[in-house]
Each structure stands twice: as structure tokens, then as C-alpha cells.
Amino acid sequence: MLTDFFYTLKNRKVPVSITEWMTLMEALSKGYISSLDEFYYLARAILVKSENHYDQYDVAFQEYFKGIEGPAEINQQILDWLKDPAIRKTLTEEERALFKSMDFDKLIEEFEKRLKEQTEQHDGGGNWIGRGGTSPFGHSGYHPGGIRVGGESGHGHAAKIAAERRFQNYRSDLTLDIRQIKMALRRLRQLSRTGYEDELDLDETIDATCKNAGELEFIWMRSRKNVVKMLLLMDVGGSMDPFALLCSQLFSAAHSSSHFKDFKFYYFHNCIYDNLYQDIERRGAVSTDHLLRTMEPDYKVVLVGDASMAPSELIQRDGIINYYEHNETAGIVWLKRIADHFRHSVWLNPDNSNYWDSMSANMIKKIFPMFELTLDGLGEAMKKLTVNK
């Protein structure tokens, strides 16, 4: 029963397990569902483990029940009959109970039957495809589990809910906002006890007090503090302009975060060469060699860029695109030096991974693990930065 729906969810990357599916089947067999609305919510509650997958669930639901809003084979004459409802009618409690006894397969069967048999417009009735009545088919009336054809939803039934895709912002493969980035960056925390003994050790205090015949004896310990240091290197200008807002959000989240013992950031254009820059206008040049000689290898390094450039910019001396600048060392060499010097480094690419097949992107992927700048991608990148090396 509904096996194809299971595979539709799988195809839409909703991580549904057999155990959860059998739970849903048990709920159906015990009669807990009497309308498509109820099926939508109950199936989502059982099958979807995270709100990050709500949108994929809606897409799969709409795809599987794709005829529910009005199939393409409904002819134009019926649609014309359904314009401008004249009356509305609501169900009595007895009528609601009667309609709830109709299962979904029966509903589809009856709907197809009406499509073949109906010959004229109907308003306010309870049988034909019409308007303002209590028929399971049509619009602007009321039925607890019917099929809406034309019109606007008055009761938010299941396929309409799915079609609206109200949960797009929950998806983990979409781009980020500042709060989401901050939450992802928190995964980098590494707490160690350093500094003065200014935090009460409750367990040791209790133990010492007991040994002291109940007379209080306070035991202190060093506070746990985050010892992670982060270096953020960001590509700006040119092909990165479409991603300026996203990169700005990443910078804002990292800069305002209190999770780091130290946070440093520099800018570059297309590739890192002899100098990095202290502002987005690429002023205040700082020698890349000086940074590598003075910065400890334990910094977590995050490079951000679309990795899109001419091969000459990456592999040639003086390959830098700025006419007024020169680089004695090829960009690919600087990237290798950064990867070799720092124990942990990743590359975040704001562009879709489908466009990572350029020569420059493939060369950079051999040096740095590359992740999409999405919630999933950032999470995987943070995990990579915390792996012992």
C-alpha cells in the first residue's frame, strides 16, 4: 500500500527508514487516518525526522498525489462551470461522519466516474463536481477530505499544503543566514581548562567537605575556554559578486562569534598570491609569506571562493589578473604552502557543485577539501576541521 510514495520520498532525499514506514502502515491499518489532510500530517510526523526535510517531503507529496488539485484531463468546460461560486454550504456533523468513511482510493474512483458522467454545471450540491456545496469534488464548499478542482483553497487541504511549499527555508541544502552560520561555527569549539583557578569544582568541594567532617572546604579549578583560532580567507570581486551577500553573512557570523580564542581574516581576488589584503577593497597588503612565518599551524583555515579562474592565474608566475600587480610565486604554490603549513583547512564554494568541473576548481580540490556554502556543506566542513590530523 502506497509503496510508490515510499520510493518517491527516497528519490527526493527524505531519509525514510523501513521501520518508520511500517509504523505508518500500522497507523493506516488501525484506521487513524480518515482524510488526505490527516495522512499528510501523520505521515510527516512519522517519516520525517528533521524539519530540514519538510520541503523535500512536500515536493514528494505533491509529486505522488499530483492529480489531487485537478488533473490535466479535466476539460475546459468543467473548469468554466466552476468559476465564481454563487453559494456556500457547510456540512452537518452527520454528513461529516459519513464522508469520513470514504478512503482515498474510493475517492479517486468516484472522481474519475464524475468526470466521465457530468454533463452540466452544478452549484450547492453534494454529488457532482461543483461549487459551494458539500460534494467531495470542486471548490468553495466544504468536504473534510475531498479533491479541490479550480478555485482557491478555503481549508488548506493536504496537496495544497504541499504545493505551497511553506518549508523551503528549512532546507539544509539552501544558502544560509547569519544565525545558521553561527550555529554551524559552534561545532569548532574545543574547550580546555586554562588560566587562573576561578571556577568552583563542585564534586571535589563536596568530597573535601565530607572528609573535613562537614566543614566547608572549597576546591577551585581553571575555567574551560575555547582554544580554537580561526583564519578566514575570502575571495572578493569579479565572479564572486553574485555571492557578496552570502559571503557577507558568513563574515558577520564569524566576526561576531565569541567561540574563537582568536579570529583573523584577509581578502584576495581569484587566488592567493604574494599578498593578502586587510579590507574588501584590497588595500593594506600583508605579505602572505609573513603570515605563514608568524601564524601557528593550529589555526583552523577557511578559504571562501568559487575557484573559478583562468588556468594561467593559478599556475603561472605573474598570472595575477590585476595589471598593476605582480606575483613572483604562482598562486597554486601559495595554496599548497597554506595547506602544508596549517593542520586543518577547508575550501567553501558558494557556487553550486554542478559547476565545479573547471580546471582551476579541480586543481584546488586536490589541495583543499571543498564544500558547498550551504548548511549541509558548512556542517561537513566544520566536521572536517575538527578531525585530528
C-alpha positions in Angstrom: 0.0 0.0 0.0 1.4 3.4 -1.1 4.7 1.7 -1.8 5.5 4.2 -4.7 5.1 7.0 -2.2 7.9 5.5 -0.1 10.2 5.4 -3.2 9.1 9.0 -4.1 10.3 10.2 -0.7 13.6 8.3 -1.2 14.1 9.9 -4.6 13.5 13.3 -3.1 16.2 12.5 -0.5 13.9 12.3 2.5 15.7 9.7 4.7 12.8 7.3 5.3 13.5 4.0 7.0 11.6 0.8 6.7 10.9 0.8 10.4 9.2 4.3 10.1 7.3 3.2 7.0 5.9 0.1 8.8 4.8 2.3 11.7 2.9 4.4 9.2 1.3 1.3 7.6 0.3 0.2 11.1 -1.4 3.6 11.7 -3.3 3.2 8.4 -4.4 -0.3 9.2 -5.8 0.8 12.6 -7.9 3.5 10.9 -6.2 6.5 12.4 -6.5 8.4 9.1 -9.8 9.4 7.6 -8.7 12.2 5.2 -5.8 13.2 3.0 -5.1 16.1 5.4 -4.7 13.7 8.3 -2.5 11.4 6.1 -0.2 14.4 5.2 0.4 15.4 8.8 0.6 11.9 10.3 3.0 10.7 7.6 5.2 13.7 8.0 5.3 13.2 11.8 6.3 9.6 11.5 8.6 9.7 8.4 10.4 13.0 8.7 13.0 13.2 11.4 14.1 16.8 10.9 12.3 20.0 9.8 15.3 20.3 7.3 13.5 17.8 5.2 10.0 19.3 5.3 10.3 20.9 1.9 11.6 17.7 0.3 8.6 15.9 1.9 6.2 18.5 0.4 7.7 18.1 -3.0 7.4 14.3 -2.8 3.9 14.5 -1.5 2.8 16.9 -4.3 4.6 14.7 -6.9 2.9 11.5 -5.7 -0.6 13.0 -5.3 -0.1 15.1 -8.4 -3.7 14.7 -9.6 -5.2 16.0 -6.4 -5.6 19.7 -7.3 -7.3 18.9 -10.5 -5.9 16.6 -13.2 -4.9 17.8 -16.7 -7.6 15.7 -18.3 -10.4 17.9 -16.8 -11.8 19.6 -19.8 -12.2 23.4 -20.0 -16.0 23.2 -19.9 -15.9 21.8 -16.3 -13.4 24.5 -15.3 -15.7 27.2 -16.7 -18.6 25.8 -14.7 -16.5 26.2 -11.6 -15.9 29.9 -11.9 -17.4 32.4 -9.5 -19.1 30.4 -6.8 -22.6 31.6 -6.0 -23.3 29.9 -2.7 -21.6 28.1 0.1 -22.9 25.3 2.3 -21.4 23.6 5.3 -21.8 20.0 6.5 -23.8 18.8 9.5 -22.0 16.6 11.9 -23.8 13.5 10.5 -22.7 14.4 7.0 -19.1 14.8 8.1 -19.1 11.4 9.7 -20.5 9.9 6.5 -17.8 11.5 4.3 -15.0 10.5 6.6 -15.8 6.8 5.9 -14.6 7.2 2.3 -11.0 6.1 1.7 -8.6 7.7 -0.7 -8.8 5.0 -3.4 -12.5 5.2 -3.4 -12.4 9.0 -3.7 -10.2 8.8 -6.8 -12.5 6.2 -8.3 -15.6 8.3 -7.7 -13.8 11.4 -9.1 -13.0 9.7 -12.3 -16.6 8.5 -12.6 -17.9 12.0 -12.2 -15.5 13.3 -14.9 -17.0 10.8 -17.4 -20.6 11.3 -16.4 -21.1 15.0 -15.7 -22.9 17.0 -18.4 -23.7 20.4 -16.8 -22.8 22.9 -14.2 -23.7 22.2 -10.5 -23.8 24.6 -7.5 -24.5 23.8 -3.9 -24.9 20.1 -4.3 -23.4 17.1 -2.7 -22.6 14.8 -5.6 -21.2 16.4 -8.8 -18.1 18.4 -9.4 -19.4 21.8 -8.4 -19.1 25.0 -6.3 -20.2 25.9 -2.8 -21.7 22.6 -1.8 -20.7 19.5 0.1 -19.5 17.4 -2.8 -16.1 15.9 -2.4 -15.2 17.4 -5.8 -15.0 21.1 -6.7 -14.3 24.2 -4.7 -15.7 26.9 -2.4 -17.8 24.5 -0.4 -16.7 22.1 2.4 -15.6 18.5 2.5 -13.2 17.1 5.0 -11.2 15.0 2.5 -12.2 16.0 -1.0 -10.4 16.9 -4.2 -10.3 20.6 -5.0 -10.8 21.5 -8.7 -10.2 25.1 -9.6 -10.9 28.0 -7.2 -8.9 28.9 -4.1 -8.3 26.7 -1.1 -10.7 27.5 1.7 -9.5 24.9 4.1 -5.8 24.2 3.3 -6.1 20.6 2.3 -3.1 18.3 2.0 -2.0 18.6 -1.6 -2.5 22.3 -1.5 -0.3 22.5 1.7 2.4 20.6 -0.1 2.1 22.7 -3.2 2.6 25.9 -1.2 6.0 24.6 0.0 5.9 26.6 3.1 9.0 25.0 4.5 11.6 25.9 1.8 13.6 28.0 4.2 14.1 24.9 6.4 16.0 23.0 3.8 19.6 22.2 4.7 20.9 22.4 1.1 19.9 26.0 0.7 22.0 29.0 1.5 22.4 30.3 5.0 21.5 33.1 7.3 23.7 34.6 10.0 22.1 32.6 12.8 22.5 29.3 11.0 26.2 30.1 10.2 26.9 30.9 13.9 25.3 27.6 14.9 27.5 25.7 12.4 30.6 27.6 13.5 30.0 26.5 17.1 30.9 23.0 16.1 34.6 24.2 16.0 34.6 24.7 19.8 37.4 22.9 21.6 37.2 23.6 25.3 40.3 23.4 27.5 40.9 24.4 31.1 43.4 27.3 31.0 44.2 30.4 33.1 43.5 31.1 36.7 41.7 28.7 39.0 38.5 30.7 39.2 35.7 28.1 38.8 34.3 26.1 41.7 34.9 22.3 41.3 31.6 21.2 42.9 32.4 17.4 43.0 35.9 18.0 44.6 34.4 20.5 47.0 31.8 18.0 48.2 34.4 15.3 48.6 36.8 17.6 50.5 34.0 18.9 52.8 32.9 15.3 53.7 36.5 14.4 54.5 36.7 17.6 56.6 33.8 16.4 58.9 31.2 18.7 57.2 33.2 21.9 57.4 33.1 23.6 54.0 36.3 23.4 52.1 36.2 25.0 48.6 38.2 23.5 45.7 38.8 25.7 42.6 39.8 24.8 39.1 40.6 26.6 35.9 37.7 27.6 33.7 37.1 25.9 30.4 37.7 28.2 27.5 37.6 27.7 23.8 41.1 27.4 22.4 40.2 27.4 18.7 41.8 30.0 16.5 40.3 30.7 13.0 41.8 32.3 9.8 39.2 33.3 7.2 40.4 34.0 3.7 37.8 35.3 1.3 37.7 35.8 -2.5 36.1 39.1 -3.5 35.2 40.8 -6.7 34.6 39.6 -10.2 32.7 36.2 -10.4 32.2 36.4 -6.6 30.0 39.5 -6.8 26.7 37.4 -7.1 27.7 35.8 -3.8 28.5 39.0 -2.0 25.5 38.9 0.4 26.1 35.2 1.4 29.8 35.8 2.0 29.0 39.0 4.0 26.7 36.8 6.2 29.5 34.3 6.7 31.9 37.0 7.7 29.4 38.7 10.0 28.7 35.4 11.8 32.4 34.6 12.2 33.4 38.1 13.2 30.7 38.4 15.8 31.2 34.9 17.2 32.5 34.5 20.7 33.6 30.9 20.0 37.2 31.6 19.0 40.3 32.4 21.0 41.5 34.4 18.0 40.0 35.3 14.7 41.8 36.7 11.7 40.6 37.5 8.2 42.1 38.6 4.9 40.9 39.1 1.3 42.1 38.1 -2.1 40.9 38.1 -5.7 40.6 34.8 -7.6 43.7 33.3 -6.0 46.1 33.9 -3.2 49.4 35.4 -4.3 52.3 37.2 -2.7 50.0 39.4 -0.6 46.7 39.2 1.2 44.6 42.3 2.0 43.0 43.7 5.1 39.9 45.1 3.6 37.4 44.2 0.8 38.9 46.9 -1.5 42.1 45.0 -1.3 44.0 47.8 0.5 46.5 47.3 3.3 48.6 44.5 1.8 50.1 41.9 4.1 52.8 39.6 2.9 51.5 36.0 2.6 54.9 34.7 3.4 55.0 36.8 6.6 51.7 35.3 7.7 52.9 31.8 7.2 56.0 32.5 9.2 54.2 34.2 12.1 50.9 32.3 12.4 50.9 29.0 14.4 49.9 25.8 12.4 46.9 25.2 14.8 44.7 27.9 13.2 41.6 26.5 11.5 41.7 27.9 8.0 38.6 28.5 5.9 39.0 29.7 2.3 36.0 31.0 0.5 35.8 31.4 -3.2 34.2 30.0 -6.4 37.6 28.6 -7.5 36.8 29.9 -11.0 39.7 31.5 -12.9 41.9 31.1 -15.9 44.5 28.3 -15.5 47.2 30.9 -16.1 46.1 32.8 -13.0 46.6 29.7 -10.9 49.8 28.1 -12.3 51.9 30.9 -13.8 54.3 33.5 -12.3 52.7 36.9 -12.8 49.4 35.2 -13.5 47.6 37.6 -11.3 44.8 39.3 -13.1 45.4 42.8 -11.7 47.5 44.6 -14.3 49.2 46.8 -11.7 50.3 43.9 -9.5 52.9 41.1 -10.0 53.4 37.8 -8.3 56.8 36.2 -8.1 55.3 32.8 -7.0 52.4 31.1 -8.7 49.1 31.0 -6.9 49.0 27.2 -6.8 52.2 27.2 -4.9 50.9 29.6 -2.3 47.8 27.4 -1.9 50.0 24.3 -1.3 52.1 26.2 1.2 48.9 27.2 3.1 47.7 23.6 3.1 51.0 22.3 4.2 51.6 24.9 7.0 48.2 24.7 8.7 47.0 21.4 10.1 43.3 22.0 9.3 42.0 23.8 6.2 38.9 23.7 4.0 37.6 25.5 1.0 33.9 26.7 1.0 32.5 27.3 -2.5 29.3 29.4 -2.7 28.7 28.2 -6.3 26.6 25.0 -6.9 28.8 21.9 -7.0 27.5 21.2 -10.6 29.8 24.0 -11.7 33.0 22.7 -10.1 34.4 20.9 -13.1 36.6 23.7 -14.3 40.4 23.1 -14.5 41.1 25.6 -11.7 38.4 24.1 -9.4 39.7 20.6 -10.0 43.3 21.6 -9.1 42.2 23.4 -5.9 40.1 20.4 -4.9 43.3 18.3 -4.9 44.7 20.7 -2.3 41.8 21.5 -0.1 38.6 19.6 0.8 35.9 21.6 -0.9 32.4 22.0 0.4 29.3 24.0 -0.8 28.4 27.0 1.2 25.1 25.6 2.4 24.0 24.5 5.8 24.9 20.9 5.0 28.2 21.9 3.4 29.2 24.1 6.2 28.4 21.4 8.7 30.6 18.9 6.8 33.4 21.5 6.6 33.3 22.2 10.3 33.4 18.4 11.0 36.5 18.1 8.7 38.2 21.0 10.6 37.8 19.1 13.9 39.2 15.8 12.8 42.6 15.1 14.4 45.4 15.2 11.9 
